């Protein structure tokens, strides 16, 4: 679909339905460009937690790679299922869930052997209670939903007792700085405590992209409200080998500011 307008960026409220509709449309329109631009860095079967390039094979946030064999794993916001493909190679049984039909078409294009692509909203997971041993999300769903606690409670529901839920998001401190990779992205431009969503909208004022900001404290409280125990909070440092720029992520900023926050959680006895 060719857009005949330039979306207007603003900060305003955006609820669940508007955010979901905007995300589905944006990823369907932009999946081809995204996979073309970033597919080389992501690989076809790597599990990368964010632009820093932290690899699950190295980090072991889901557990040692050898412990994944035979486990049922749900990846939320899977995109082209690169992470799910890596999980399958470790002997896990991954389900690659995404809101975008076009993203999942890329998953099928690359290859779906050993994984199951599912199109669905993260806030209404189409699975029975206790279907999975693990759940994960690398920059998927969580930053784009108005009510993340709803998503977390759904993840809690479909996990088995003691199941681990690990997700990465843009580090909240980045919201205080312009989304620029160069020196202009190093000066505070807005309040870290302003939770007003970032919205791009069309000429009729309809949202075509929505991203929601939370502070670190907000995220911790949401995790707990969803029924989870926070085990670890990982802030990957920028590695010397990574010379790429990805949007507002760059070696310059990455050596001074955290760009990604990874929340490692375990399912509690009951949802809050």
N, C-alpha and C positions, 0 to 999 in steps of 0.2 A: 504494500500500500504506500503510495507516494503522498507525503504531507505537503499541502500547499500553504502552510503557515509556519511561522516560527513560534514554538511554545513560549509563553511568558512565565518567567520564574517569579514566584512569590512565596510568602509565608502565610499560611492560613490553616484553619481547621479542616480536617478531612476524616470522615468516619470509615467504618469497616467496609461498607458496600462500595463507596467511592474509591477507596484505596485498592480494594481487590480488583475492581473493574479497570482501574488505571494500570495496575501491575500486569494484568493479563494482556491488555492491549499493547503496552510498551514492550514487553518481552516478545510478543508475537511479531511486532514490527521490527524489532532490533536484534533478534536472535542471530540472524545471518551475519550482520556486521560484528556482533560481539564475538561469535565463534571464530570468525575470520581474523579479528584483531588479537584475540587472547588465546585462541586454541593452541598455538604453538607453545606458549608458556604453561598452560594448564596440562598439555599432553592429552593423550586419549585415555590413559589409564593410570593417572597419578591422582593422589589425594592431597591437594594443596589447600591450606586453610585460609590463605589470603594473598594479597599482592607481595608481601615480603617473601613468599615462597616456602614458608614452613611446611614441610612434608609430613604427613601422618606416619609414613614409614620410619621417619626419624623421631617424631614427637611421641608417638604411642599414646595419644590422649584417649583413644578408645580402648586401650589395652595393648599388650604385646601382640604383634602381628600373628604370631602362632596361636594365640588364644581366640582368634576370630573364626577359625574353621568351624563350620556347622551352625553358626549363629544367624538368626534372622535379624536383619538390619534395615531400618527405614532411613533413607536419605531424603530430607525435605528441601525443596528448592534445588533439585538435582541438576537443572540445566541439561547439558548434553551427557550427563551421567558419568563424567570422568571419575568421580570419587567412588561411585557404585561399581564401576568397572574394576577399580583397584581392589575394592572389598571382595568382589567375586574371585579375583585372582588369589586372594588369601584363603579361599574356601568358604567365605560367608555366602549367605543367601540374601542379597540386597534387593530392596524395592526402591526404585528411583521415582520419586514423586515430584511433580512440578505443576504449577498453575498454567504454564504456557504450552500450548499444543506445538508451536513451532520449535521450542527448545527440545521437546521430546522427539520431534522428527529428526533433529540432529543426533540425539542419542541413538535412534534406530539407524541412522546413516553410518555412524561410526561402528556400531555393532552392539547388539543387546544380548549376546550369549551370556548366560549365567545371571542375568538380572531381569527384573520385571518393571517396565515403565508404567506409571500410573499418572493420569491427569486428574488433579483434585486440588481443592483449597486446603491449606494447612490448618485452617480453623475448623474444618469439618472432615476429619480423616475417615475414609471409607473402609475401616478395618475393625475387626472385633477387638474387644478388650483383651489385653495380654497377648498380642500377636507377635511382639518383637522383643529381642534381647537388648538391642541397642538402637539409638536414634541419633542422627547427626545432621548438621546443616552448615555448609561453608558459605556464608554470606547469602543464604537463601531464606526467603519468607520473613524472618524476624524483623529486619529493619523496615519492611514495607507494609506491616499490618498495624492498624490502629489499636488493637487490643491483643498484645502479645500474651497476656495471661490466658486468654482463650486458647491460643495455640499450645501453650505449655500444658494446660490441663488436658488437651487432646493427646499430646505426646505422652503424658502421664498415664492416660487411660489405655493406650495401645501398648505400653511397655509392660514387661513382666516385672515382678517384685525385684528390686535391686538394680533394675536396668539403668544404663548410663545414657545421658542426653548431653551431647556436646555440640555447641553452636558458636560460630564466629560472626562478628558484626564490625562495622566501622568503629574504631575506638571513640567513645563519646567526646573526648577532649577535642577531636578534630572539628566538631561543630562550632567551636569558637573561632576557627580560622577559615580564611577563604579556601575553597577547594581548588588550589593551584599548586602545581609541583615545584615552582620556582621560589625565589626569595619573597615574592608578594604573598606567598602562602604561609609565611612565618610570623605574621603580625596579627594579633587578636582583632577580630572585626565585629564580633557579636558576643552576647552573653552565653556562657556554657549552660546556664540555667533556663534559657528560653527553649521550652519544649514545643513551640509552634512548628507543625510539620512544614517541610520543604515541598512545594507543589509546583509543577509545571502544568499550565493549563492552556486550552485552545482558545480560539476567538470567542466562543460562547461561554467561556469560564468553566468548562468541564476539565477536570483533572486528567492529564495524560501520563503523569508520573508523580508518585508520592513517596516520600521517605520520612520516617518518623524518628525523632531524636529522643533519647532517654539518657539521663546521667548514669554513671556507674552505680550509684545508690539505687536508682530506679530499677535498673536491670537486676540487681541482687534481690530487691523486694519482689519483683515479678517472678523470679525463679522460685522463691519461697512460696509465694501465693499460688504458684502452679503445682505445688506439692513436692518440690525437689530440694535436695541439700546441695549447696555449692561446695564442691570438692577442691576446685582450683580455678584461678583466673590467670590466664596466660596472656602476656603482652609481648609478642615476638619482636625481637630486635632486627633491624635491617642488616642482612648479611653482606659481606664484602663482595661476594660473587654476583649479586643482583644489581645490574646497572640499568634496569628498565624503568620507564615512567608508565604509570597506569592511572589515568585520571589525575587526582590530586596526590597520588602516592609516588614517591621518588626517592633516590638515595639521599638527596639533600634534606628532605623533610624526615625521612625515615631514620636518619642518624641523630635527629634532635627530638622528634616527637613520636609517640606510639601511634601506629596507624590502624591496628587491629586489636580487638579484645576477644579472647576465646574463653567461653564459660563452660567448665567441666562440671556436670551435675549428675547426681544419682537420685533415682526415684525413691521418695519417702513411702511410709506405710499407707498414707491416705492423702488425697488431694485436699489442699486447704479450702 
